[in-house]
Amino acid sequence: MRARQDLGLDPTAYAKPHNLFGCMPIVLIAGDFMQIRPCNELSLGDDLDAIAKKGQKQVLAEHFGARDAVMSITTVVHLKKTNRFQDEDLPAVTAGMRSSRPAAPMSDDLMQKFRSRRIEVCKHELESDLFRHGHVVGMYWENIARSMVERAHRDAKELNVPLCCLQAADKRHKKRTAALEAQLTHQLLTIPNIHKTGKLQGMLLLHESMTVRLSDVLAPKHGLVKDKLALVLKIDLHHTDQTRLNNLPPGFQQFFPEFMAKGVWVKVFNYKRSPMKKHLLQEWDMRGAETDLDDADSDSVIFIELVHSNFKVDIDVAGETEKIDVIRWQFPLTHGMLRTAFGAQGLTLEGGVVVDLRRAGGLDDDDWWLAIYVMLSRARKLKNMILLGFTAQVEELLRRGPPENLIQVTARLEEVANTTMDLLAHWPAYDAAVGAS
């Protein structure tokens, strides 16, 4: 508004050099091109002209404007230092991935470091505590969902506690026959990708002492946002189901409640803002020694209630595709130690990480390379990773290097960054900052 009133600028000129963002004097743009593009969207690192000619996706004027605006920036600082890695091997191999080119592929010495972490070589390490209680990162929800089931069963059995199988409640139009109704119910409950089902799982497996994460934003003003990690303390069942569970032999077993659970008590990691603190302290004071929690836990314990979400999904029913409208009630939780490559972006994963590199149809080589780079750069150390699906095809992809258009974009920004640093080298404040570091 100020730019229009005081400077007489036309918003259509905002993408031109020196007019960006309405002539704001300083605009900071931070990002990493070695990341996966948003789902079904374009990246500023894409060859927009080629995509537009092929008609693969709709390329709007805003896409070209954003690309031209970023590429016209004249001050770039390339931040190269990272505190993520705790060895020399992992930064060496990831740097080798970035610098690899068809004419100058990654060296065999670096490739051998990856080969040494293949599951065929390291399978015996899966039983170590590092990997048994570590992370799993994969390309697709289909693979991750299967691993979630296996992990929940294994951990509940190891802890010797019941595994509660909490089925979502779906409201939709019923089918004419019982057979079609049963088929549709099963299909809706077993869709692996929660982003197709309102971020709510059809069948949620929970047990005490399980690490979970919030699948959606609960209370942003209280810091309860998507992907926040927590520890399950107690599953508050319907009184009828609780009585039934109490009458069963103690220890591990799969328990299927007949009613929706009331809620789930969790202790949120790295969190001290629980809105329930006062209530919890009063309740614990009344119960005395009946609880293992202390006053310090009251800051981080919350009660997760059922939420509902509306979604539409295409389902094959009796050989025909139908769009089904669903209202689903479920707890906004999912397993905290397993995630997709897209969900792992920006994270540093402590401990062991099993990386599933396998891909299915529909993913081109450029996107596959970016996903592989993201997954292989999440751990602290190379020896903290075990690679599943590290095939000759993956090796060939790594030798080829990053997507060609991405190389051109990053080379241009690197050139500007070098010019920027040359200018800063003659700036007195730069000398003082370097001396202080």
C-alpha positions as CSV (number, residue, x, y, z in Angstrom):
1,M,0.0,0.0,0.0
2,R,2.8,2.4,0.9
3,A,4.6,1.7,-2.3
4,R,1.5,2.4,-4.3
5,Q,0.8,5.7,-2.5
6,D,4.2,7.2,-1.9
7,L,6.3,5.7,-4.8
8,G,3.6,5.4,-7.4
9,L,4.4,1.7,-8.2
10,D,2.2,-0.6,-10.2
11,P,1.8,-4.1,-8.5
12,T,2.6,-5.6,-11.9
13,A,6.1,-4.1,-11.7
14,Y,6.9,-5.8,-8.4
15,A,8.8,-8.6,-10.1
16,K,11.2,-6.2,-11.8
17,P,14.7,-5.6,-10.3
18,H,14.7,-2.9,-7.6
19,N,10.9,-3.0,-7.4
20,L,10.6,-6.3,-5.6
21,F,8.0,-6.5,-2.8
22,G,6.9,-3.0,-3.3
23,C,10.4,-1.6,-2.9
24,M,10.9,-2.9,0.6
25,P,14.5,-2.0,1.5
26,I,15.5,-5.4,2.9
27,V,13.8,-8.7,2.2
28,L,15.3,-12.0,3.5
29,I,14.5,-15.1,1.5
30,A,15.8,-18.4,2.9
31,G,15.6,-21.8,1.3
32,D,17.3,-24.9,0.2
33,F,16.9,-26.1,-3.4
34,M,18.0,-29.6,-2.5
35,Q,14.6,-30.3,-1.1
36,I,11.4,-32.0,-2.6
37,R,9.0,-29.7,-4.3
38,P,5.6,-29.3,-2.7
39,C,3.2,-32.1,-3.7
40,N,1.6,-31.5,-7.1
41,E,3.3,-28.1,-7.3
42,L,6.1,-26.5,-9.2
43,S,9.5,-25.5,-7.9
44,L,11.5,-22.4,-8.7
45,G,14.2,-24.8,-9.7
46,D,12.1,-26.4,-12.4
47,D,12.5,-25.6,-16.1
48,L,9.2,-23.8,-16.3
49,D,9.4,-23.1,-20.0
50,A,9.9,-26.8,-20.8
51,I,7.0,-27.8,-18.5
52,A,4.7,-25.2,-20.1
53,K,5.5,-26.5,-23.6
54,K,4.9,-30.1,-22.7
55,G,1.6,-29.2,-21.0
56,Q,2.5,-31.4,-18.1
57,K,1.2,-28.9,-15.5
58,Q,-0.4,-25.5,-15.6
59,V,2.4,-22.9,-15.4
60,L,1.0,-19.5,-14.4
61,A,2.4,-16.0,-14.9
62,E,3.0,-15.9,-11.1
63,H,5.4,-18.9,-11.4
64,F,7.5,-17.1,-14.0
65,G,7.3,-13.9,-12.0
66,A,8.5,-15.6,-8.8
67,R,11.4,-17.3,-10.6
68,D,12.5,-14.1,-12.3
69,A,12.3,-12.2,-9.0
70,V,14.4,-14.7,-7.2
71,M,17.0,-14.9,-10.0
72,S,17.3,-11.1,-10.1
73,I,18.4,-10.9,-6.4
74,T,21.8,-9.4,-6.3
75,T,22.8,-10.2,-2.7
76,V,23.1,-13.9,-1.8
77,V,24.8,-15.4,1.2
78,H,25.4,-19.2,0.9
79,L,25.4,-20.8,4.4
80,K,27.6,-23.9,4.1
81,K,28.3,-24.8,7.7
82,T,26.0,-27.4,9.4
83,N,25.9,-28.7,13.0
84,R,23.9,-31.8,11.9
85,F,26.7,-34.2,11.0
86,Q,28.9,-35.8,13.7
87,D,31.3,-37.6,11.4
88,E,33.3,-37.0,8.3
89,D,31.7,-39.6,6.0
90,L,28.2,-38.4,5.8
91,P,29.0,-34.8,4.8
92,A,31.5,-36.2,2.3
93,V,29.0,-38.4,0.5
94,T,26.2,-35.8,0.5
95,A,28.7,-33.3,-0.9
96,G,29.6,-35.9,-3.5
97,M,26.0,-36.3,-4.4
98,R,25.6,-32.5,-5.0
99,S,28.8,-32.2,-7.1
100,S,28.3,-35.3,-9.2
101,R,27.8,-34.8,-12.9
102,P,27.5,-37.2,-15.9
103,A,30.9,-36.1,-17.1
104,A,32.4,-36.2,-13.6
105,P,30.4,-38.8,-11.6
106,M,30.7,-39.5,-7.9
107,S,33.9,-41.3,-7.1
108,D,33.8,-45.0,-6.4
109,D,35.4,-44.5,-3.0
110,L,32.3,-42.4,-1.9
111,M,29.9,-44.8,-3.6
112,Q,31.5,-47.6,-1.6
113,K,30.7,-45.8,1.6
114,F,27.0,-46.0,0.7
115,R,27.4,-49.7,-0.4
116,S,28.8,-50.5,3.1
117,R,25.5,-49.4,4.6
118,R,23.2,-51.6,2.4
119,I,20.8,-53.8,4.4
120,E,22.3,-56.8,2.7
121,V,25.5,-56.0,4.6
122,C,24.1,-54.5,7.8
123,K,21.0,-56.7,8.4
124,H,22.4,-58.0,11.7
125,E,22.5,-54.3,13.0
126,L,18.7,-54.1,12.9
127,E,18.4,-55.9,16.2
128,S,20.7,-53.4,17.9
129,D,19.0,-50.8,20.2
130,L,20.2,-48.1,17.8
131,F,17.9,-49.3,15.0
132,R,15.2,-51.2,17.0
133,H,14.2,-47.9,18.6
134,G,15.2,-45.7,15.7
135,H,13.5,-44.0,12.8
136,V,12.2,-45.3,9.4
137,V,12.1,-43.0,6.4
138,G,10.5,-44.1,3.1
139,M,9.3,-42.8,-0.2
140,Y,5.7,-43.8,0.1
141,W,2.9,-44.0,2.7
142,E,2.2,-47.5,1.5
143,N,5.6,-48.7,2.8
144,I,5.6,-46.6,5.9
145,A,2.1,-47.7,6.9
146,R,3.1,-51.4,6.8
147,S,6.2,-50.6,8.9
148,M,4.0,-48.7,11.4
149,V,1.9,-51.9,12.0
150,E,5.0,-54.1,12.4
151,R,6.7,-51.6,14.7
152,A,3.6,-51.1,17.0
153,H,3.2,-54.9,17.3
154,R,6.8,-55.5,18.1
155,D,7.2,-52.7,20.6
156,A,3.9,-53.6,22.5
157,K,5.0,-57.2,22.7
158,E,8.5,-56.2,23.9
159,L,6.9,-53.9,26.6
160,N,4.3,-56.6,27.4
161,V,1.4,-54.1,27.2
162,P,-1.9,-54.3,25.3
163,L,-2.0,-52.9,21.8
164,C,-5.2,-51.0,21.3
165,C,-6.6,-51.0,17.7
166,L,-8.7,-47.8,17.6
167,Q,-10.9,-47.8,14.5
168,A,-12.1,-44.5,13.1
169,A,-15.8,-43.7,12.9
170,D,-16.8,-42.8,9.3
171,K,-20.1,-41.3,8.4
172,R,-21.1,-41.7,4.7
173,H,-23.9,-42.9,2.5
174,K,-24.5,-46.7,2.8
175,K,-24.4,-49.1,-0.1
176,R,-27.3,-51.2,-1.3
177,T,-25.8,-54.6,-0.4
178,A,-24.0,-55.8,2.7
179,A,-21.1,-57.1,0.5
180,L,-20.5,-53.7,-1.1
181,E,-20.9,-52.0,2.3
182,A,-18.2,-54.3,3.9
183,Q,-15.9,-53.8,0.9
184,L,-16.2,-50.0,1.1
185,T,-15.7,-50.0,4.9
186,H,-12.5,-52.0,4.5
187,Q,-11.1,-49.8,1.7
188,L,-11.7,-46.6,3.6
189,L,-10.1,-47.9,6.8
190,T,-7.0,-49.1,5.0
191,I,-6.0,-46.1,2.9
192,P,-2.4,-45.6,4.0
193,N,-1.9,-42.0,3.1
194,I,-3.5,-39.9,5.9
195,H,-3.3,-36.8,3.7
196,K,-6.1,-38.4,1.6
197,T,-8.3,-39.0,4.7
198,G,-8.3,-35.7,6.5
199,K,-5.0,-36.5,8.3
200,L,-6.8,-39.1,10.4
201,Q,-5.9,-42.8,10.2
202,G,-8.5,-45.5,9.6
203,M,-7.0,-47.8,12.1
204,L,-4.8,-46.3,14.8
205,L,-2.6,-48.6,16.7
206,L,-1.5,-47.3,20.1
207,H,0.1,-48.7,23.2
208,E,1.5,-47.1,26.4
209,S,5.1,-45.7,26.1
210,M,4.7,-45.3,22.3
211,T,6.2,-42.3,20.6
212,V,3.6,-40.5,18.5
213,R,3.3,-37.2,16.7
214,L,0.4,-34.9,16.0
215,S,-1.0,-35.4,12.5
216,D,-2.5,-32.0,12.5
217,V,-2.5,-28.6,14.3
218,L,-4.4,-28.8,17.6
219,A,-3.9,-25.5,19.4
220,P,-1.4,-23.2,17.7
221,K,-1.6,-20.6,20.5
222,H,-0.5,-23.3,22.9
223,G,2.3,-24.6,20.7
224,L,0.5,-27.8,19.8
225,V,1.2,-27.9,16.1
226,K,1.6,-30.6,13.5
227,D,4.4,-33.1,13.9
228,K,4.9,-32.3,17.6
229,L,6.2,-35.5,19.3
230,A,4.8,-37.0,22.4
231,L,4.8,-40.2,24.6
232,V,1.5,-42.1,25.2
233,L,0.8,-42.3,28.9
234,K,-2.7,-43.8,28.9
235,I,-5.5,-44.6,26.6
236,D,-8.8,-43.6,28.2
237,L,-11.2,-46.2,27.0
238,H,-15.0,-46.3,27.3
239,H,-15.9,-47.8,30.7
240,T,-17.3,-50.9,29.1
241,D,-14.2,-51.6,27.1
242,Q,-12.0,-50.8,30.2
243,T,-13.9,-53.4,32.2
244,R,-13.5,-55.9,29.4
245,L,-9.8,-55.2,29.2
246,N,-9.3,-55.5,33.0
247,N,-10.9,-59.0,32.9
248,L,-8.4,-60.2,30.3
249,P,-5.0,-61.7,31.3
250,P,-2.4,-58.9,31.8
251,G,0.4,-58.3,29.2
252,F,0.5,-58.1,25.5
253,Q,-2.6,-58.7,23.4
254,Q,-4.4,-57.0,20.5
255,F,-7.4,-55.3,22.0
256,F,-10.3,-54.0,19.8
257,P,-12.6,-51.6,21.6
258,E,-16.3,-51.8,20.9
259,F,-16.7,-48.1,21.6
260,M,-14.7,-45.0,20.6
261,A,-12.1,-44.2,23.3
262,K,-12.6,-41.1,25.4
263,G,-9.1,-39.8,24.7
264,V,-5.4,-40.3,25.0
265,W,-3.1,-38.9,27.7
266,V,0.3,-37.9,26.3
267,K,3.4,-36.2,27.5
268,V,4.6,-33.8,24.8
269,F,8.4,-33.7,24.3
270,N,10.2,-30.3,24.7
271,Y,7.0,-28.7,25.8
272,K,6.2,-26.7,28.9
273,R,3.0,-24.9,28.1
274,S,0.2,-27.3,28.9
275,P,-3.1,-25.5,29.4
276,M,-4.1,-28.4,31.7
277,K,-1.4,-27.8,34.3
278,K,-3.6,-26.3,37.0
279,H,-6.3,-29.1,36.6
280,L,-3.6,-31.8,36.6
281,L,-2.0,-30.6,39.8
282,Q,-5.3,-30.5,41.6
283,E,-6.2,-34.0,40.3
284,W,-2.8,-35.5,41.3
285,D,-3.0,-33.9,44.7
286,M,-6.3,-35.6,45.3
287,R,-5.1,-38.9,44.1
288,G,-1.8,-38.7,46.0
289,A,0.5,-41.7,45.4
290,E,-1.8,-43.3,42.7
291,T,0.2,-41.6,39.9
292,D,3.8,-41.9,38.8
293,L,3.9,-38.4,37.4
294,D,5.3,-35.5,39.4
295,D,4.6,-31.7,39.4
296,A,7.2,-31.1,36.6
297,D,5.2,-33.3,34.3
298,S,2.1,-31.1,34.6
299,D,3.7,-28.6,32.1
300,S,3.9,-31.2,29.4
301,V,0.9,-33.5,29.8
302,I,-2.2,-33.0,27.6
303,F,-5.3,-34.9,26.8
304,I,-5.9,-35.6,23.1
305,E,-9.6,-35.8,22.2
306,L,-11.4,-37.1,19.1
307,V,-11.5,-34.7,16.2
308,H,-13.4,-34.9,12.9
309,S,-12.5,-34.1,9.4
310,N,-14.4,-34.0,6.1
311,F,-12.8,-35.5,3.0
312,K,-13.6,-36.9,-0.5
313,V,-11.8,-39.9,-1.9
314,D,-12.0,-41.9,-5.1
315,I,-12.7,-45.6,-4.3
316,D,-13.1,-48.5,-6.7
317,V,-16.4,-50.1,-5.8
318,A,-17.6,-53.1,-7.8
319,G,-15.3,-52.2,-10.7
320,E,-16.4,-48.6,-10.9
321,T,-14.6,-45.5,-9.4
322,E,-16.8,-43.5,-7.1
323,K,-16.1,-40.3,-5.2
324,I,-17.1,-40.9,-1.6
325,D,-17.8,-38.1,0.8
326,V,-16.8,-39.0,4.4
327,I,-16.8,-37.4,7.8
328,R,-14.3,-39.2,10.0
329,W,-13.8,-39.1,13.8
330,Q,-10.4,-40.2,15.1
331,F,-7.5,-39.1,17.3
332,P,-5.0,-36.8,15.3
333,L,-2.0,-39.1,16.1
334,T,0.3,-41.2,14.1
335,H,3.5,-43.1,14.8
336,G,6.3,-40.7,15.7
337,M,9.3,-42.7,14.5
338,L,8.2,-43.4,10.9
339,R,7.7,-40.8,8.2
340,T,7.9,-40.2,4.5
341,A,10.8,-38.4,2.8
342,F,8.5,-35.3,2.4
343,G,7.8,-35.3,6.1
344,A,11.4,-35.7,7.0
345,Q,12.5,-32.5,5.3
346,G,14.3,-30.1,7.6
347,L,14.6,-32.6,10.4
348,T,17.7,-34.0,12.1
349,L,17.0,-37.6,13.1
350,E,18.8,-38.7,16.2
351,G,19.8,-42.4,16.5
352,G,19.4,-45.0,13.9
353,V,17.6,-44.4,10.6
354,V,16.4,-47.1,8.2
355,V,16.1,-45.5,4.8
356,D,13.8,-47.1,2.2
357,L,15.0,-45.9,-1.2
358,R,12.5,-47.9,-3.3
359,R,10.2,-46.1,-5.7
360,A,7.1,-47.0,-7.7
361,G,5.8,-45.9,-11.0
362,G,4.9,-42.2,-11.6
363,L,8.0,-40.7,-9.9
364,D,10.5,-39.3,-12.4
365,D,14.3,-39.4,-11.9
366,D,14.6,-35.8,-10.8
367,D,12.1,-36.1,-8.0
368,W,13.6,-39.4,-7.0
369,W,17.1,-37.9,-6.7
370,L,15.8,-35.1,-4.5
371,A,13.9,-37.5,-2.3
372,I,17.0,-39.7,-2.0
373,Y,19.1,-36.7,-1.1
374,V,16.7,-35.6,1.6
375,M,16.5,-39.1,3.2
376,L,20.3,-39.7,3.1
377,S,21.0,-36.3,4.8
378,R,18.8,-36.7,7.9
379,A,21.0,-38.8,10.1
380,R,23.9,-37.6,12.3
381,K,26.4,-40.2,11.0
382,L,26.7,-42.5,8.0
383,K,27.0,-45.6,10.3
384,N,23.6,-44.5,11.8
385,M,21.9,-45.4,8.5
386,I,20.8,-48.7,7.0
387,L,19.8,-48.5,3.3
388,L,17.0,-50.6,1.9
389,G,16.8,-50.7,-1.9
390,F,20.3,-49.3,-2.7
391,T,20.4,-50.9,-6.1
392,A,22.4,-50.4,-9.3
393,Q,19.7,-48.1,-10.5
394,V,20.2,-45.9,-7.4
395,E,23.9,-45.9,-8.0
396,E,23.4,-44.8,-11.6
397,L,21.1,-42.0,-10.4
398,L,23.7,-40.7,-7.9
399,R,26.4,-40.7,-10.5
400,R,24.3,-38.6,-12.8
401,G,23.9,-35.9,-10.1
402,P,21.2,-33.4,-9.3
403,P,18.5,-32.4,-11.8
404,E,20.1,-30.4,-14.7
405,N,17.9,-27.3,-14.3
406,L,18.6,-27.3,-10.5
407,I,22.4,-27.3,-11.3
408,Q,21.9,-24.2,-13.5
409,V,19.9,-22.3,-10.8
410,T,22.3,-23.1,-8.0
411,A,25.3,-22.3,-10.1
412,R,23.8,-18.8,-10.8
413,L,23.1,-18.2,-7.1
414,E,26.5,-19.5,-6.2
415,E,28.0,-17.0,-8.6
416,V,26.1,-14.1,-7.0
417,A,27.1,-15.4,-3.5
418,N,30.8,-15.3,-4.5
419,T,30.3,-11.7,-5.7
420,T,28.5,-10.8,-2.5
421,M,31.3,-12.2,-0.3
422,D,33.9,-10.2,-2.4
423,L,31.9,-7.0,-1.6
424,L,31.6,-7.9,2.1
425,A,35.3,-8.6,2.3
426,H,35.9,-4.8,2.1
427,W,33.2,-4.0,4.7
428,P,34.7,-3.1,8.1
429,A,31.8,-4.8,10.0
430,Y,32.7,-8.1,8.1
431,D,36.2,-8.0,9.4
432,A,35.0,-7.5,12.9
433,A,32.5,-10.3,12.6
434,V,35.2,-12.7,11.3
435,G,37.6,-11.7,14.0
436,A,34.9,-12.3,16.7
437,S,34.2,-15.8,15.4
